[in-house]
Amino acid sequence: KGMGGGISEALAGHNAEKTSIAAEMNKLSSVTAIATNMILAPLTFGAFLYFFVSSRIFTSPTYQILCSIVGGVAMMFVEMTLFVIRSDMLIEHDEKKKKEGEVRVQRKNMAVVEAKRKEGKKRD
């Protein structure tokens, strides 16, 4: 039993470590995706405005560049707003999960108390 228990404990620790690494990688990939989106969205929208919209409206390159910069800044505000909304939703989701976990623990504790109470009545 001593050797088998050690191996199973080692495997359990290894699986827990893999799970924590996977969770960290998932968080990291999410943050990377958000950061990439916040950089690329204003740049691509500014390029779109420069090449397709402002070239048909303005003939001066100065106005074309200004139009693309203003569009890029506007897109950055949109991205920041979406980021704040998403962060708020994640915080609410985490709080909800935490409360659900607390409710489960309370229900489990109540079930244990109820089982002990029934067991005590049977003995009497």
C-alpha positions as CSV (number, residue, x, y, z in Angstrom):
1,K,0.0,0.0,0.0
2,G,2.8,2.4,0.8
3,M,4.3,2.4,-2.7
4,G,0.9,2.4,-4.5
5,G,-0.3,5.3,-2.4
6,G,2.8,7.3,-3.2
7,I,2.4,6.8,-6.9
8,S,-1.3,7.7,-6.9
9,E,-0.5,10.8,-4.8
10,A,2.2,11.7,-7.2
11,L,-0.1,11.3,-10.2
12,A,-2.8,13.3,-8.4
13,G,-0.3,16.1,-7.8
14,H,0.8,15.9,-11.4
15,N,-2.8,16.2,-12.7
16,A,-3.5,19.1,-10.4
17,E,-0.3,20.8,-11.7
18,K,-1.4,20.2,-15.3
19,T,-4.9,21.7,-14.6
20,S,-3.4,24.8,-13.0
21,I,-1.0,25.2,-16.0
22,A,-3.9,24.8,-18.4
23,A,-5.9,27.4,-16.5
24,E,-3.0,29.9,-16.6
25,M,-2.5,29.3,-20.3
26,N,-6.2,29.8,-20.9
27,K,-6.1,33.2,-19.0
28,L,-2.9,34.1,-20.9
29,S,-4.4,33.4,-24.3
30,S,-7.5,35.4,-23.4
31,V,-5.4,38.4,-22.4
32,T,-3.3,38.1,-25.5
33,A,-6.3,38.0,-27.7
34,I,-7.7,41.1,-26.1
35,A,-4.4,43.0,-26.3
36,T,-4.0,42.1,-30.0
37,N,-7.6,43.2,-30.8
38,M,-7.1,46.5,-29.0
39,I,-4.0,47.2,-31.1
40,L,-5.1,45.9,-34.5
41,A,-8.7,47.2,-34.5
42,P,-7.8,50.9,-34.5
43,L,-4.9,50.4,-36.9
44,T,-7.1,48.5,-39.5
45,F,-10.0,50.9,-39.1
46,G,-7.6,53.9,-39.6
47,A,-6.1,52.2,-42.7
48,F,-9.6,51.5,-44.0
49,L,-10.6,55.1,-43.6
50,Y,-7.4,56.3,-45.2
51,F,-7.5,54.2,-48.3
52,F,-11.2,53.8,-49.0
53,V,-13.3,56.5,-47.4
54,S,-11.1,59.6,-47.1
55,S,-9.5,59.2,-50.5
56,R,-12.9,59.5,-52.1
57,I,-13.9,62.5,-50.0
58,F,-10.7,64.5,-49.5
59,T,-8.0,65.2,-52.1
60,S,-5.4,66.5,-49.6
61,P,-3.2,63.8,-48.0
62,T,-3.2,65.9,-44.8
63,Y,-7.0,65.5,-44.4
64,Q,-6.8,61.8,-45.3
65,I,-4.3,61.2,-42.5
66,L,-6.3,63.3,-40.1
67,C,-9.5,61.3,-41.0
68,S,-7.6,58.0,-40.4
69,I,-6.2,59.2,-37.1
70,V,-9.6,60.4,-35.8
71,G,-11.2,57.1,-37.0
72,G,-8.5,55.1,-35.2
73,V,-9.0,57.0,-32.0
74,A,-12.7,56.5,-32.2
75,M,-12.2,52.8,-32.7
76,M,-9.9,52.7,-29.7
77,F,-12.7,54.2,-27.5
78,V,-15.1,51.6,-28.8
79,E,-12.6,48.8,-28.0
80,M,-12.0,50.3,-24.5
81,T,-15.7,50.4,-23.9
82,L,-16.1,46.8,-25.0
83,F,-13.2,45.8,-22.8
84,V,-14.7,47.4,-19.7
85,I,-18.1,45.8,-20.4
86,R,-16.4,42.4,-20.8
87,S,-14.4,42.8,-17.6
88,D,-17.5,43.8,-15.7
89,M,-19.3,40.7,-17.0
90,L,-16.4,38.5,-16.0
91,I,-16.4,40.0,-12.5
92,E,-20.1,39.4,-12.1
93,H,-19.7,35.8,-13.4
94,D,-16.9,35.1,-10.9
95,E,-19.0,36.6,-8.0
96,K,-22.0,34.5,-9.1
97,K,-19.8,31.3,-9.2
98,K,-18.5,32.1,-5.8
99,K,-22.0,32.6,-4.3
100,E,-23.1,29.3,-6.0
101,G,-20.1,27.6,-4.4
102,E,-21.0,29.0,-1.0
103,V,-24.7,27.8,-1.4
104,R,-23.5,24.3,-2.3
105,V,-21.3,24.2,0.8
106,Q,-24.2,25.4,2.9
107,R,-26.6,22.8,1.4
108,K,-24.0,20.1,1.9
109,N,-23.6,21.1,5.5
110,M,-27.3,21.2,6.0
111,A,-27.6,17.7,4.5
112,V,-24.9,16.4,6.8
113,V,-26.7,17.9,9.9
114,E,-30.0,16.5,8.7
115,A,-28.5,13.0,8.2
116,K,-27.0,13.2,11.7
117,R,-30.3,14.3,13.1
118,K,-32.1,11.3,11.5
119,E,-29.4,8.9,12.7
120,G,-29.9,10.3,16.2
121,K,-33.7,9.7,16.0
122,K,-33.2,6.1,14.8
123,R,-31.0,5.4,17.9
124,D,-33.6,6.7,20.2
